Amino acid sequence: MTNLPGSEDLIVGVGVQDEHAGPPIAEGEAARKIEGRSPWRLAIERLRHDRAAMISLGFIVFVVLIAIFAPLVGVITGHGVFEQFRTTGLSPDGTPVGPSAHFLMGTDDQGRDIMVRIAYGARISMIVAIVATGLTVGIGAVVGLAAGYFGKLLDTILARLVDLLLAIPFLLLAISLASIWHPGLTVVIVVIGILGWASVGRIVRGQVLSIREKEYIEAARSLGAGPWRIIFVDILPNVIAPIIVYTSLLIPVTIVAEASLSFLGVGIPPPTADWGQMISESSAYYANGVWWFLLFPSLALVFTTIAFNILGDGVRDAFDPRGDKLFV
Amino acid sequence: MNTDISAERPAPPAGGDVLLRVENLVKYFPVQSAQLFSRQKDVVHAVDGVSLEVRRGQTLGLVGETGCGKSTLARCIMRLYDVTSGRITFDGNDITKLSARQMRPYRREIQMIFQDPYGSLNPRRRVGSIIGDPFAIHRTASGQERKRLVQEAMELVGLNPEHYNRFPAEFSGGQRQRIGVARALAFRPKLVVCDEPVSALDVSIQAQIINLLADLQSELGLTYIFIAHDLSVVRHVSTSVAVMYLGQITELAPVDQLWDHPRHPYTDALLSAVPVPDPDKSAQRERIILVGDVPSPISPPSGCRFHPRCPKAAPVCVDDRPVLEPHLGDDSEHLAACHFPVEDGEDISKARPTIAAEHRVTETGVVSGS
């Protein structure tokens, strides 16, 4: 680059490093290996070093495997999930049988193997967790992005809708809706998904409102980018970190929500195996000393939920170690 | 029309035709009143009747204090805002009221370089993607071809093309500004609006970026609008300069005429505030100190907006807004909006205003006798 005559007036001091970004002469091979790590890689590395989160992740993987290979559990024990063992599984007066070599976690009131049913119940919980949470986050993100970016009337309408949804107690509305429609897996997923998006939408909208004023958004507009391109190419990458964190914290909430619905009888109907449902049915027998029917499904639910919670905390810390940058 | 230039710079091409013409541009921003249903609609008079021309191949410097409306004017020219009234003509076409879709082809020809090297690049995107944005948006090149063009652009501005996949955070301020320049020049635009491109940089880096911009101007035949508040920088890069105050142009002149023969008292005061390195010369100068702050653009002063702070204010200045026109025998290229333009050799620090006290402002904002 040539310097125009007269520009020396503006250069202060000698010996300023030339900014031209070529490799300096003294650089050896080792320096070539220095590569910038993307924010994603940095986050993943931080997560890998979080021991509690890794243990939780391991447990979750275990639960997912159990859910996938639930039929295998049935085959190994020799008990199907719907099979009722009225002679071996129930005591002479018809009450469930406790944990033994034959039934590792005991039987339920119909003489079914609790361990096998817990394995199948994991399927329900995992499916609902993934699909319902995905639905919630998907709707919430799109609504939040649109409301935040387009503003004005759309924003007002959507914001009032969000306020409305957040004001109504989830369980009340969920029970009402689930009772109107035939209870089943689809209904549960849809109900949870539709009622949960408001929180996500509100968070995303807030993020978009602050990102929208940044200069790089103005630069994109000055280049001629249309609104949807700006939303998905420029705004979304900056919003996706809080979305991921919120998703991982939302999953345990979804699992508990589904279990609650089933517990109240408006979720997954019998005879499908479901943790919340098993807990509900077990309460009548608990007073008579049938502790295993209540304990094992409860432990399954509690441990799974705690594992997701710890993982969610780990994800949040991985993206935002100092607790200040995550929310713009 | 050629301009007088010092021996330091090579002569610019004998001024081309008019590339951009702005006529009576007005931009008001509504102010949200604190009350729920308030009848009074306050507006911020960000730009209040600006007219100027930029000729092909030249650089128009735009100076003024913070809040004078120069950035708003730039964004109106870029059509990032809709103007309240007035007309913008680019290369013979009226672009004032074009819709976003109609404006798209023009976006290849008018580009902007932003002030903040840290805020004008998306931190979550790689540099190659950022510079390649224009090609992606307008669908002119993709894949390998786009990568090649992007790397060409990086070399053009002095960046290492192998840093294509890095994030902005891995670059220094000056390098990020180069990235911004590369992005703006992707389509070899005709007009580049530089909104304080060096204000956020170290002085030594400022020089490099300014030289880069100058080199690119002669290499690519660009036309610049260069906004700054540092007068030394503006003097170095501009062929003509416009001085803005509270949303209006107070003086417009070829650069050397502005420095040697300022006509508007505000210009005179600004020039006297530029630090002079030589302490002896500095001691000899009369500093013209303007009292008080710039008034609020929500309720600007009547008549000439500068009258509350002008050392030469007279009653006519309170009543009549002065017209931007040549004074004191200047040619048609040197315009000033003043009822009492400064004559050559006049020392306005010795002038006394002759208007009533309530039109004046003091340091503490309290009205005082003059």
Interface residues (C-beta under 8 A of the other chain):
Chain A: M1 T2 N3 L4 P5 G6 S7 D9 L10 I11 V12 G13 V16 E19 H20 A21 G22 P23 G36 S38 P39 K214 E215 Y216 E218 A219 A220 R221 S222 L223 G224 A225 G226 R229 V233 D234 P237 N238
Chain B: E8 R9 R75 M78 L80 A100 M103 R104 R107 R108 Q111 M112 F114 Q115 D116 G119 S120 L121 N122 P123 R124 R125 D133 P134 I137 H138 G158 L159 N160 H163 R166 F167 A169 E170 F171 S172 G174 Q175 G180 R183 V203 S204 I205 Q206 A207 Q208 I210 N211 L212 A214 D215 S232 V233 H236
